[in-house]
Amino acid sequence: MSEEKRWYIFTFGCGQQHANQYVRIYGTFGSARQKMFDRYGSEWSFQYTQEEWDDWERRRPPYLPIETMLEEIGEDK
């Protein structure tokens, strides 16, 4: 994985406390992932780059719920 800093999107699974919500975190792949574990433990599902997330948003089937942002964590947090 690249050590380039960028925005990552983390989603929660069906039945988890924050289902249908997402968290946006800035950092490297590993540092963003660690921030997510520090904040939410293992109670989340997937990690996407911002580009992957934007692509998913364009292709999302209309019957699926639209997730809302739960939190945004910048580089300084």
Protein Blocks (a to p, Z undefined) as FASTA:
>chain_A
ZZbdcdddddddehiakgoiacddeddfklmmmmmmmmnomabfbdcdfklmmmmmmmoc
fkbccdddfbdcdfkZZ
